[in-house]
Amino acid sequence: MKLLRTLTLLLTGLLFTLSASAQKTAEPIAYRLVDSVGRPVTFDKLITRAAGADVVFFGELHNNPISHWMQLRVLEALQQRKGKNLTLGLEMLEADIQLILDEYLAKTISPKSYGDEARLWPNYETDYDPGVYFAKDHGLRVIATNVPRRYADLVNRKGLPALDSLSAEAKRYLPPLPIVFQSTEESAGMFAAMGALVHGDKKKEKRYLEEAQAIKDATMGYRISQHLRPQHTFLHLNGSYHSLQNGGIIPYLRRYAPKAHIVTITTVLQEDVEALEEAYRGMADFILIVPEDMTRTH
């Protein structure tokens, strides 16, 4: 009887342990890093590939903290591999503030003066300043690659031909004119869908919107091409749309620097980060999968 009671207690304890084990809370996962077809890859492999490239495009989600954290980690790791043979470029900085940026990097002007004059994005301090500060601290070049927003606005209102009316000084911040307009399959599909819903002047507005996107991509491609050097790697931070599926900036860069070796990284959101969803296959050479409920920086 005593033996039976002991066995009953042991069995009850075992069942309780198994039940508690079955209810164990899943470990939170902040990201997964995979290749273009969804195979897991190490950070070291990504950096090895990136260090051998002329240009690395890191496509971010602007308000995603994991994107920004990983960008900084990539920058730091590339600096360890490449030393000063590394350049950082940002979509978030416009070409006409390059002098201001250079003066800030050289510590000629104060951070306050830089912030007052550089038309920084609202999330610059948390999301981009760490990378720029790292570059500054390690003597790396930083290039403001985007078109001045006033010229993107001009194209959005009047189309690409309006750029011809600009002064020679203004055209210093643009790629060679005329821009050869080229649209990726994805952007063409998006704008075609928009076009099906609009008519008359609205169709013209849609076309101008697409051309405004093109002047941004062309300017970034041209600015990158003008700062490539042998044995150097140019790490470019941009919204994922600007380099997705080798589109956006990349066709323009290939026009200006056809021999450039390019590696792409992009960021996607998924409910389950364990396996890459079919829709995201082929989006980039490396894909950063982030939980869709990840907090946002703004």
Rosetta blueprint (number, residue, H / E / L):
1 M L
2 K H
3 L H
4 L H
5 R H
6 T H
7 L H
8 T H
9 L H
10 L H
11 L H
12 T H
13 G H
14 L H
15 L H
16 F H
17 T H
18 L H
19 S H
20 A H
21 S H
22 A H
23 Q L
24 K L
25 T L
26 A L
27 E L
28 P L
29 I L
30 A L
31 Y L
32 R E
33 L E
34 V E
35 D E
36 S L
37 V L
38 G L
39 R L
40 P E
41 V L
42 T L
43 F H
44 D H
45 K H
46 L H
47 I H
48 T H
49 R H
50 A H
51 A H
52 G L
53 A L
54 D L
55 V E
56 V E
57 F E
58 F E
59 G E
60 E E
61 L L
62 H L
63 N L
64 N L
65 P H
66 I H
67 S H
68 H H
69 W H
70 M H
71 Q H
72 L H
73 R H
74 V H
75 L H
76 E H
77 A H
78 L H
79 Q H
80 Q H
81 R H
82 K H
83 G L
84 K L
85 N L
86 L E
87 T E
88 L E
89 G E
90 L E
91 E E
92 M E
93 L E
94 E E
95 A H
96 D H
97 I H
98 Q H
99 L H
100 I H
101 L H
102 D H
103 E H
104 Y H
105 L H
106 A L
107 K L
108 T L
109 I L
110 S L
111 P H
112 K H
113 S H
114 Y H
115 G H
116 D H
117 E H
118 A L
119 R L
120 L L
121 W L
122 P L
123 N L
124 Y H
125 E H
126 T H
127 D H
128 Y L
129 D H
130 P H
131 G H
132 V H
133 Y H
134 F H
135 A H
136 K H
137 D H
138 H L
139 G L
140 L L
141 R E
142 V E
143 I E
144 A E
145 T E
146 N E
147 V L
148 P L
149 R H
150 R H
151 Y H
152 A H
153 D H
154 L H
155 V H
156 N H
157 R H
158 K H
159 G L
160 L H
161 P H
162 A H
163 L H
164 D H
165 S H
166 L L
167 S L
168 A H
169 E H
170 A H
171 K H
172 R L
173 Y L
174 L L
175 P L
176 P L
177 L L
178 P L
179 I L
180 V L
181 F L
182 Q L
183 S L
184 T L
185 E H
186 E H
187 S H
188 A H
189 G H
190 M H
191 F H
192 A H
193 A H
194 M H
195 G H
196 A L
197 L L
198 V L
199 H L
200 G L
201 D H
202 K H
203 K H
204 K H
205 E H
206 K H
207 R H
208 Y H
209 L H
210 E H
211 E H
212 A H
213 Q H
214 A H
215 I H
216 K H
217 D H
218 A H
219 T H
220 M H
221 G H
222 Y H
223 R H
224 I H
225 S H
226 Q L
227 H L
228 L L
229 R L
230 P L
231 Q L
232 H L
233 T E
234 F E
235 L E
236 H E
237 L E
238 N E
239 G E
240 S H
241 Y H
242 H H
243 S L
244 L H
245 Q H
246 N H
247 G L
248 G L
249 I H
250 I H
251 P H
252 Y H
253 L H
254 R H
255 R H
256 Y H
257 A L
258 P L
259 K L
260 A L
261 H L
262 I E
263 V E
264 T E
265 I E
266 T E
267 T E
268 V E
269 L E
270 Q E
271 E L
272 D L
273 V L
274 E L
275 A L
276 L L
277 E L
278 E H
279 A H
280 Y H
281 R L
282 G L
283 M L
284 A L
285 D L
286 F E
287 I E
288 L E
289 I E
290 V E
291 P E
292 E L
293 D L
294 M L
295 T L
296 R L
297 T L
298 H L
